[in-house]
Amino acid sequence: MPNLQRRPLAYFADSSRYFEAVASAPNPVFIDSGKPHSDRGRYSIISADPTTIISIAPRDNTTIGVLLSQAEAAIEQAVAGMHSADDLPFCGGAIGCINYELGEARDINLSPSAELPLLHVGIYDWAIIVDHHTQCAELVLQPGCQSKIARQLSSSALEHAVNDATFMLTAPFHSHLDWPDYARCFEAIQRYILDGDCYQINLTRQFSAPYSGSPWQAYKRMRKVAAAPFSAYLDLGECQLLSLSPERFIEIDKGSMLTQPIKGTAPRSPDPVTDKTNAEALEASEKNRAENVMIVDLLRNDLGKNSTAGSVQVERLLELQSFNTVHHLVSTIRGTLNPEITPLKALMDCFPGGSITGAPKRRAMEIIAELEPNRRSLYCGSVFYLSASGRLDSSITIRSFVCHNGQISGWAGGGIVADSEAKMEFVETEEKLGKLMAVLAEPE
C-alpha cells in the first residue's frame, strides 16, 4: 500500500511566502501561526485545491439538524480514509469554517441570512507544514494525491513566489452601530440583566467599507500589526475570511480536550510604563475578572457534555497574555473526551463559543439577535482543521474581516455585565479594531 509522501522544503520564518505560491489555486487556505510578527504560534498549515467541498447553504429547506449530521458524517468519512502521521499537526484532512449563523439556526431557530454558507469545509489531501520551533518545513501528500499544484511545488518555486496585487479602500469605514444606538442597546442589556434574563451579553459592532483589489494583500497588511497565534486566511471562492484571532476555541488531541476563552481586554501602549500600567489594571479589574469567570463556568459545562465524568478541570484562571495591539485575560480548561464521541461532534456541540455570546448561552444568543442590527456571518464563528490523525484545533473568529461583493466588513465586541460602563465598552470596540482599520485605510 502506498505511504504518505513527505518532502523537505526550505524553511522561511514568514509563511506567507508559501501561501503566495498556491494563492491562485482553488480555495487556498492558510492556518497562520503569525510568525514572524507574533511569537506565540508554532505551526503554519498551507493548502489549496481540495478534492471536495462540503458545505451547508444558507437557504437549504432541510432542517439544520439533518444538514449538520450529514455534513459531519461526510467530513468524518473523507478524513477516515486518509493516512495518518501522529508527529504532524495536519497530514491531510478537513480545513474550513463555521458561520456563527449556524449556531443561531440550530439553537434559537433563527433563519439564516441569504449571504454565506453556514459551513464550508474543504477536504485537502496535501499540505505544506511549517514548524517554527524546529525551523523545518515539508510538503505532505496523501497517497494518490492528484493536485497538479501540489506536485509542482518545490523549494525553488516557493523562494520565487511573487504577489504584486494591491488593495485599497474606496471609501472610509463606517459603523453600523454608532454611539446613540449602542447606548440604547447597552441599556436594554442592563434591563435584561436586572430582570434575571442573563448575566452577560457580548454586544458587537460591525464596520464596513467598499474596496478594490486583493483581500490577500489586506490580510498581509493587518498581520504585520496584529498577527496572532490563531490567525487564518481562507478563500471560500465567493468570499474571503481574514482572521487575526488570538483565541483558541477547542483543541482535541489524543483524547485530551482543551478550550481557552478570552475575556478582559486592555490596549497596548508604545510607552513601556503606560503599557505595564494597562496590563496591571486589567489583572486587577474586578469587572473583567468576573466576566472571565462567568464564561469559564459556561465552558466547563460545554466541555462536560462530551467529557468523561469528573475530568473537566480549570488549569489556568485569568492568565495575562499580551498580543501586538491588546492585553487579554485568558483561562484554560481541559477535559478528557468521551471515547464514543468524535472530535468533530465535540466541536459542534460546543459551538458557538461562550466567550462571544454571553451567559446563559441560548438566552444570550436570543438577545444578541434582537439587538444587533447586523448578522455576524463568519465573525464569532470558527476556523478549524481535522487531521487524518484525529487531531482537531480551532479558533474563534474574533479580530476578523470578511470580503464579499466588494465590501470588507469587520466586527468588534465586548462582554456587558451589570457593572459595565457604556462609554468604556464602546471605546473598547474602537480599540480592538482601530489599528486594523487604520492600516487598511493606508494608501499603497
N, C-alpha and C positions, 0 to 999 in steps of 0.2 A: 504494500500500500504506500503511495507517495507520502512524503513527510512535509511538514511545514518548512517553507524556504525562508532562510534568514540571511540577509546580505548586509555586511557592514557598510556604512556610509560615513562621509566626513561629518565631524561634529561642528556645528555653529551655535554660539551662545544665543543668537537671535533666531528662533524657529520660524519666524515669518518668512525667511528665505526659502525654507522647504515648502511652505504653503504656496508661495508665488509660482513654484514650478508646476503646480497642479491646479491653480485657481481657475483656469479656463475650462477644465473638465466639468462634467455634470455633477451637481450637488457636492461641491467640495466642503470639507469640514475641518476645523482647526480647534482642537481642545488645547487651550493655550495656558502654559504654566506662568506666563507673564515675564519670563526671562527675556532680556537682561534687566528689565525695568522693575521687576518685583523679585524679592528674594525667597518667598515662601513656597512657591510651587516646585515640584520635582520633574514631572513628566509633561511632554507635549506629544500630542497624537494628531497626525495629519492623514487624511484620506480623501478620496473622491471616486466618482464613477461607481456608485453602488450597484449591486446585482439586482436589487429590487427596492422599491419604496413601499412602506406600509403606512397608511395614513387614515385618519378619520376626518371626513369632510364636515364642515360646519352645518350643512343643511341636509344631511342624510336623515331620512324619515324613520330609520330603525332606531329603537331605543338605545340610549347611550350605554346602558349596561351590557347589552348584547354586542354592540360595536367594540367596546373596550375588551370584553372577553375574547372576541375574535382576533383583535389586534394583538393582544398578549400571547395568544396561542400561536399566531403566525410568527411573531418575533422569536419566541422560545424555540419553535420548531426549526427555524432557519439557523439560529445560533447553535442549536444542539448538534447539527450535522457537521460542524467545523472542528478542526484540530486545535488542541489546547497547548498553551505554554504558560506554566504557572509563574515563571520568572518575569513575565511581561505584564504591564497593566492592561494591555489590549493586544490581541493577536488575530483579530478578525471578529466580527460580530455586529452588534447594533449600535448606531450613534444617532441621536435625534433629540427632539424637544417636545415638551408637553405644554400646551396652551393653558393658561390659568382658567380659561372659559370651560375647559373640560371638567374641572372641579365644580364650577357653577352648575353646569348641565347635570352632572351626576348627583351632587349633594343638595342643591336647592332648586332643582328643576327649572333653571333659567335657560331660555332658548339662546343658543349661541348667535353671535353676530354673523353676517354673511361674508366675513372677511377671510380669515386664515384657518388652516387646518387645526383641529383640536389636538391632533397627534401627528407628528411627522418623523418617521424613523427610516433611515437607510440601513440596508444590510451590506456591509463592506467586507470584502474578502482579502483586503490588503491594507497595510498602513505603514507610515513612517513613524517610528517610535524614538523619541529623544529623551534620554535620561540625563538631566542636567547635573545630578550629583556625581555620577561617574564620568560625565562628559563623553558619552557614547551615543551613537545613532545607528539605526539599522532599518532596513526595509524588510517587512514581514509579509509573506504571501501564502495564502491558503493553497493547498493542492488544487490544481485545476483552475487557478485564477486566470481569467481571460482579459483582464483590463489592459489595454494597449499602453495607456499612460503609465501604469504601474511597472510594466515590463521594460519601458524605455527609460525609467529613472536610473540615474547614476550620480555619483558624487560630482562629476563634472557638469552634468545638467543642472544640478542644484546650485552649484557655485555660480553659474552664469544666468540664473533666473532673473528676469528683469520685469518690473511692472511700472510703467511710466504714466499710468492713468492719473487723473486728478479728481478732486472733489471740491464742491463749493455750495454754500447755501445761497439761494436766490432771493431770500427774504429772511428777516430775523426770526428767532424762535418766539412763539407766543404761548402763554399758559392757557389751559382750558379750565383752570380753577384759580382765579385771582383772589386777592385778599377779601373783598366783601363776601363772595360766595364761600370761600374757605372758612371764614369766621362763622357763617351760618351753619355749615356742615359740622364744624367743631362744636358749636353749641348744641346741635341735635345729638351728637355723640355723648356729650356730657349729660343730657337728659336721659338717654338710654342707660348710661352707667348709673345714674342716680336712681332710676326705676328698677335696677337689678337685671336688666336685659343682658348686660355684658360687663366685662371687666376691662377690656382693652380692645380698641379698634385701630387697625392700620389704615390711615387716610392718605390717599395718593393723589398727586397732581400729575397731569400729562402736559408735556411741552412738545410742540410740533413746528416744523419749518419745511418749506419746499427746498429741494436740492437738485443739483445736476452732477453727473459724474459717477464715480465708483464708490460704492459703500465700503469696499475693502480699504480704500485709502482713508476713509473716515475712521474706520477701526484702527488703522495704523497710527493715525494722529492721536487718538484717545489713549491707546495703550502706552504711549510714551509718557503720559502724565498720570495715568491711573491704572496701570496694569495690576492685576490681582491674580491670586493662585487658581481661581475657578473661572477665568476668562474663557470666552469661546466666540468663534465666528462661524456661523452656519449659513450656507446659501441653500435656501429651500426652493430655488427656481423662481417662484412668484414673489418672494421677499427674501430679505437677509436679516439675520439676527446678529447684533453686535453687542456682546455682553462682557462687561468688565466686573464680573461678580466676585466679591470677596467671600461669599458664603457657600459652604458645603451644605447640601441637603441630606442625602442618605448615601453612605458608603457601606457596601457589603462585600466581605472578602473572607473566604474560608469559614463561613458561618457567623462571623462577627459583624454586627450591625452598629453603625455609628451615625450620629447626627450632631451638627454644630451650629445651633441657632445664634444669630446676631441680634442683639437688642441693646441700644445705647450707642450714641454717636457724638463725637466732638470734632471740630475742624483741626487740621494740622496747621502749623504756622512755620514760616521760614526762620523765625526768631526762636532759638533753642529754649530760651527762658519761657516765652509765651507758650510754646509747644508743650513743654513739660507741665506748665500750669494747667493747660487744657486737659491733658491726659489725667492729671491728678484729680481735677474737678470731676471728670467723668467717673473715675473709680469711686469717688466719694458720694456721687449723686444718688440719694435715696430713691428718687423718681426713676432713674434709669435702671438701677439695680432691681427695683420692684417689677418693672416691665420685663426684664430678662427672666426673673424667677417665675413669673406667670407663664411665659412661653416654655420654659423648661418643664413645668408641670404638664402643660398640654402635650409636649413632645414625648415625655415619658409615657403618657397614655397611648400616643400614636405608635411608638415602638412596641409597647406592651401587647398590642393587638396580635403581633406575629412573632413574639419572642417567647422563649421557654420561661416557665414560671420562675419568678424571683431573679431573673438575670439582668434586668434593666437597672443601671446604676449611673449616677452623675459623677463623671470622672473629674471634671474641672468646672467650677462655677465662677462666672464673672471674671474671666481672664481678659486682661487688657491686651489687645492686638492692634498694632499700628500699621496703617497702609499709606500709600502715597499722598492721599488727599484727606483722610479722616482717621481718627482713632475709633475703635469699636470695643464693646464688651461682648465676649464670646464664651459660651458654655459648651461643654462636651458631654454627651450622653451616649452610653453604649449598652447594647443588649446582645443576646445570643439568638440568632434566627432559628425559629422552629424548623426542623429538617423537612417537614411536609410542605413548607411554603417556599415558593421560588423567589429569588431576589427581585424579579420584576414585579411580582404581585405585592411584595412588601413595599416597594417604592410607590406603587399606585395606591395602596391602602393608606399611605401617609400623606398623599398629595391632596391639596396644595399644602405647602409648608406653613405651620402655625405662626412662624415669625412674621409672615406677611399678611396674615388675616387678622388675628387677634383671638380673644378667648371669651366664651367658648367658640370653637371654630365655626360651626354651622350658623349660629346666630350672627357672628361677626361677618360672615360672607353675605348674609341677607342684608345687613345694614350697609355694607360696602356697596352692594348692588343698588340699593335705594339712593345713596348719597352721591357717589362719584358720577360725574357727568359723562365719563368715557369708559368704555370697556378696557380691561387691562391687556387683552391679547396675549402675546408671548411674555410680556412683563409679569413677574411674580409666578411664572411657570417654572420649568426646569429643563436644563440641558443634561443629558445622561448618556453614558455608554454602558453596554453589557458585553463583556468579552466572552469568547468561547470557553474560557477557563472558569466562568461563573462569577468573576469579579464584576461588581457594579459600582459606579461612582456617579454622583450627580451634584448639580448646583441649584441654587435658587437664583433666577434671573433678575436680580436687582442690578442697579447701575447699568441698565440695558437700553438699547435703542433698536427700533425696527424700521427698516427701509422698505416702503411699499407704495406703489403707484406715485412715485415722485415726491413722497413725503417721508421725512425722517422724524420719528416720534420717540421721545424718551420719557421716563416716569421717575418720580421720587416720592417717597412717603415716609411716614413715621408712626410709631405707636402712640395713640392717645389714651391716657388713663385719667383717673379722677383729678389728680393734682397737676395735670399738664397745663401749660400756658399757651394760648392760641398763637400769639405772635412768635414765640420761641419755636414752636413746631413749624410754623410757616417758613421762618428763616432757615430752619434745618433742611427743608426740602431744597431751598436755593443752594445751600452749602454742598449738598450731596451731588447735585448735577451741574452747579455753576461753572466749575473749571472745565468740565467736558463740553458744555455748550459753547463756552468761550473759545476752546481750541478748534471746534468745528466751524466757528464763525471766522476764523483767521483766513486771510486771503492766501492763495497758493504762492 
